[in-house]
Amino acid sequence: MAIEPADIRRIVPSAAPITRERMRADIARMLHEDPEEIGGEDSLMDLGLDSMRAMNLVLMWSEGGLELEFAEFAERPTLDGWWELVSAKQAARGV
């Protein structure tokens, strides 16, 4: 009996739900900015967030077991856009 790649899941302990304010704080830390300086519709790329830092954020937020795709985040580089993605994933998991 072969194991199909789709059957393989990471075993990751559940983490506390990600909040919008945690996301804002994590982004601000990456940018060395005050969290209050990051508006919901501000382009994170215009604020200085490059793709490597963005990928690190997505990986960090995925550690709690959320299946987040970097490509989705790249299409919507604002705090509001990212929060919509994360909150939808959390809702789908019942978090």
C-alpha positions as CSV (number, residue, x, y, z in Angstrom):
1,M,0.0,0.0,0.0
2,A,1.6,3.2,-1.2
3,I,1.3,6.5,0.7
4,E,-0.1,9.3,-1.5
5,P,1.5,12.8,-1.0
6,A,-2.0,14.2,-0.4
7,D,-2.3,11.9,2.6
8,I,0.8,13.4,4.3
9,R,0.0,16.1,6.9
10,R,2.4,17.9,9.1
11,I,1.9,17.1,12.8
12,V,1.9,20.5,14.4
13,P,0.6,21.4,17.8
14,S,-2.2,24.0,17.6
15,A,-1.2,27.4,18.5
16,A,-3.3,30.3,19.9
17,P,-5.3,31.9,17.1
18,I,-3.6,34.6,15.2
19,T,-5.2,38.1,15.8
20,R,-5.1,41.1,13.5
21,E,-3.1,43.0,16.1
22,R,-0.6,40.2,16.4
23,M,-0.2,40.3,12.6
24,R,0.3,44.1,12.7
25,A,2.9,43.7,15.5
26,D,4.8,40.9,13.6
27,I,4.8,43.0,10.4
28,A,6.0,46.1,12.3
29,R,8.8,44.1,14.0
30,M,10.0,42.9,10.6
31,L,10.0,46.5,9.3
32,H,11.4,48.0,12.5
33,E,8.3,50.3,12.7
34,D,5.8,51.2,15.3
35,P,2.7,49.0,14.8
36,E,0.4,52.1,14.9
37,E,2.2,53.3,11.7
38,I,0.8,50.4,9.7
39,G,-2.6,51.1,8.3
40,G,-5.0,48.4,7.1
41,E,-4.8,49.5,3.4
42,D,-1.2,50.5,3.3
43,S,0.9,48.6,0.8
44,L,3.3,46.5,2.9
45,M,5.7,46.5,0.0
46,D,5.7,50.3,-0.2
47,L,6.5,50.3,3.6
48,G,9.6,48.2,2.8
49,L,8.5,44.6,3.3
50,D,10.3,42.4,0.8
51,S,9.3,39.0,-0.4
52,M,11.8,37.2,1.9
53,R,10.5,38.9,5.0
54,A,6.9,38.3,3.9
55,M,7.6,34.6,3.4
56,N,9.1,34.4,6.9
57,L,5.9,35.9,8.3
58,V,3.7,33.5,6.4
59,L,5.9,30.6,7.6
60,M,5.7,31.8,11.2
61,W,1.9,32.1,11.1
62,S,1.7,28.7,9.6
63,E,3.5,27.1,12.5
64,G,0.2,26.7,14.4
65,G,-1.1,24.3,11.7
66,L,-2.8,26.8,9.3
67,E,-2.2,25.9,5.7
68,L,-1.2,29.3,4.3
69,E,0.1,29.9,0.8
70,F,2.6,32.6,0.2
71,A,1.2,33.3,-3.3
72,E,-2.1,34.3,-1.8
73,F,-0.4,36.8,0.4
74,A,1.7,38.2,-2.5
75,E,-1.5,39.0,-4.3
76,R,-2.9,41.1,-1.4
77,P,0.0,42.9,0.3
78,T,-2.0,44.9,2.9
79,L,-2.7,44.2,6.5
80,D,-6.4,44.0,5.7
81,G,-5.9,41.6,2.8
82,W,-3.6,39.4,4.9
83,W,-6.1,39.4,7.8
84,E,-8.9,38.4,5.5
85,L,-6.8,35.4,4.4
86,V,-5.8,34.3,7.9
87,S,-9.2,34.9,9.5
88,A,-10.9,32.8,6.7
89,K,-8.4,29.9,7.2
90,Q,-8.9,30.1,11.0
91,A,-12.7,30.1,10.5
92,A,-12.5,27.1,8.2
93,R,-10.6,25.2,10.9
94,G,-13.1,26.3,13.6
95,V,-10.6,28.5,15.4
